[in-house]
């Protein structure tokens, strides 16, 4: 029938334009993120193409559902020229947004190592959004030009697909035929969006991309937007896995801690935590001497502190973004598919490190040079139990706005000086936590340092050296203060930098490896701890060091006093769960192991996935226990030890 052949064929041709555009966007995405995604060999192409087509189909059908419906609506007015012009503009506007989202993903992935999802909408409340968007646009001007060319090409291609209606005069034929065509199209769209037609098929989620990818990091290539945004909207509903019975679960892993006498009880010392923006392990020659020539490092001052401190030589971040770090560090709670701090369930009963220390008589504070409503830092600091918050507004009340860096907040050097002066007025014991800013995109330093710090190997190394200089200045001031000798200093990165150079840092595991160590001015604890450690270990370890002896809730372990707990790290990266212990690294979708590597295989060359391997089975069992505990407590909105235990 000519009508069926014509109308449906025109619609399919128009939708194929979007497939071609997404294919071109994916090429750019790969070209801009080759270091993170890795080289593609010929044998991997069929799986990548198949997966890309499936996920692109979902994106195309999601955003063009109204266009499809209006193109096939069973009424005669659809052939009118005005109606066709409306359809054209609907198609162009909607799919221009698709192009913009996927081009923006090419840039965003470089920094966040994840596709843009609904999680990122929490940034929309930041007052400096337009400044940052302007900087990103200026830096990636060629992507803007590519976007203009693609949108122009889409409009031209659409115009070339002419609409020539064929009329059926008999209404008894016209309406049933067109209604049937529309019904078939709706059924096909439902199947395409779900990823299949059978009852056994669940709507595809982001993690399904790993089924078509040769490695976890390449799963990001398969995904496309707006699928990633739509699939993560309204994701606050928690599904609690039931891998084990309650009795089995408690024997494998429990977040309940019942401290005994501490091996290293240093007393009620002041606690000062530096959360360092993007301080990857690879920045430090102390941690990675093989990466640097003699006397070369980006962190000379921190390296000197490490030499006389307690250093976690194999430490990892529990998340990919800054907002993931605060829950891990301050409350020992991880973030997996969605940042814990952004879940409605995070508003449950939380007793983090600040709250517990406050009960012990500590004055608790949080410092960050960003605006108070920026990134959700102040909100989560308050949730964790911190009572006093000092941010950009507080700094500028005293010193004015001349030290604003133009993007994120106050430069690290003046802000850390402000922090040092402020804590000197605190009554001891106190806990002070600070989140540094400068070592972040757009990787700028104050003008007076631009020619003094050297370029380093990546764009971030100069800002890292500047933040290091700021920390050195903090210590120079602090050494003259009475609280200094009675303090425990903790240094931990929030996540790995987007700018990397070492081959081992390009794997998902290496891309979680961070600087983390403890320093006491009296050298009370000095060692190189080579066990796997994570950000979530900070809270239990500090409680042990300060002699805290009451039950508490934490997903990490006290590295000095809980040898029965397995040293491990968990995080969610490239749409899969990663579990690291001292012998093996596994990636899982929550149901089964997707890939596995020996811990010593730092380049993750040889996938040794084996369902009966005892080390892998042990790691998977422990990971599942952690996940079940996490989602159980998130669902219950309770992060404390029950009174009856």
C-alpha positions, 0 to 999 in steps of 0.5 A: 500500500502506497500510504504505508510505504510512504508515511512510514518510510518518511518517518524512518528516514527522518529518524535515521538522521538522528542515528547518524548524528549520534554516531558522529557524536560518539566518534568525537566522544571517543576521540576526546576521551581515548586515554580513559577509554583505551584503544579499540581493537577490531574484534571489539567493534561488533559488540560496541556497534550493537550496544550503541545501536540499542542504546541510541534507539532508546534515546531516539525513541524517548525524545522523538515519541511525540514527533512519531505520534504526530507524524502518524496521527490518523487524521487528514490534516497531517498532510497540511503544509503548516502541520508539516512545518510544525513537525519539522521544528519539533524535530529540529529543536528536540534533536538539537538538544540531543546533539548538544547533550552528547557533545557536552558529554564528550567534555564532561566525561573527561572530568567526571569519568561518567556520562551526564545523568540526572545526578548532575542537576544538583549543580543547577543551584550554583550561582557561578554556573554561567561563568563555568559554562562560559569557560568550558565553552571557550576552552572547547570552542571547536566542539561548539563549531562541530555542534553548529555544523551537525545541527545545520546538517540535520536541518538540511537532511530533513529538508531533503526528505520531502513529504508527498502525501497519498490520499485514500478517499474512502474514510472506511479505509483511511482511518482503520489503516492509519490507526493500525499503522499508529498502533504498530508504531507505538508497540515498536516504540515500547519494545525499542525503549524497553530493549525487547518485547518479552516479559523477561526483559526489564527496561535497560539501565545504564549498567546493561551497557557492560554486556556489549563492552569489552571492558568496564571503561568502554561501557561509557562509549555505548551509552548516549543521552538523553537515555542516561538522564531519563533513566536516572530521573526519579531514581530515589526508589531503593531496591534492596538486594537479598543475597543473604539471610540476616544472620548470614549477612551479619557474619560476612559484613556489618557496619556496626562497630564495637570498639575495644581498647585502642592499639593507638589511643592518642587521646583527645587530640584536635582532628584536622582533615584536608580534603584535597581536590583531585589529588591523585596518587600519581601526583606524588613521587613518594607514592609513585617513585617510578613515575618521576626522575630524582628530585621531581614531584608535584607534592614536595611538602606533602611528600615530606610529611608522608616521610614522617607520617602514616601513609596508606600506600594503596588508597582509593576513593569511594566515588567519582565526584566531590559530592561523593567524598564527604559522605565517605570521609565524614560519615563512612558511608559510600556512594554508588549509583547515585551520590548518597548526599543527594538521596532523600534517604540521606536525611535519615538518622546519621551520626558521622565523625563530627557528631560523635566527636561533638558528643565527646566535647569537640568543637566541630567546623567545616571550611570551604572557599566556595559559596554556601549553596555550592555543590551541596557541601555545606548541607552535607557538612551540617547533616554529618554533625558539623556545627560551624561552617565557614565559607566564601561569604564568611571570608569576604566579610573580613577580606572582601572579594578580591581573592575570588578565583573567578570560577569556584571560590577563594584561592586556596592560599588566602583561604587556608591562611584564614582557616589557620587564623580561625581555628587558632581561636577555637577551644580545644579539642576541636575538629576542623575539616577543609575542602580545597578548591584551586586544583580543579578545572579550569586549572588556574593559579593566581597571576603572581604564581603563573611563572613560578610553579612550572608546568608539570606533565598535565594541566592540573600539576601547576594548580596542585603545586599551588595548593601544596604551597598553600598547605605549606603556608598553613603549616608555617602559621600553625607551627607557632600555635599552641594547638599544633602539637596536640593535633592529628592531620589527615590528608585525603583526595576527594577523587582522582584528577581528570588530567592523568598521565600514568598508564596505570591510572587509566584503568578503573582501579588506577583511576580511583587511586588517591593520596591519603595519609595521617600526620602527627607533629610528634611522629606518634605513628609512622609507617607505610601501610601497604594494605588496600585502604579507602576514604571510608576508613578515615572515620573509624581510624580517627575514632580509634586514635582519639580513644572513642569507645562507644558503638558506632556505624561505619562502612570502613574499618579502623586500620589499627584495631580491626584486623578481622575486617577485610581491607577493601575498597568499593565504588561505582565506576563505568556503570559497574561496582568495583571491589578491590582487596589485596589480591584481586579486583572484580567488577560486578553488575550486582548479580554476577562478576563482569570481569576480574583481575589480579591486584598486581595486574595494574594495567588490567590486561588479563581478565581472569574472570572465573566463577569458581575461583576462591579469591573471586568468590570471596571478593564477590561475597564480601561486595554483595554483603556490603551492597545489601547492608548499604541498600538496607540501611538507605531504605530504612534511612537509619545509619546508627547502631541499634540501642539493643545491640 
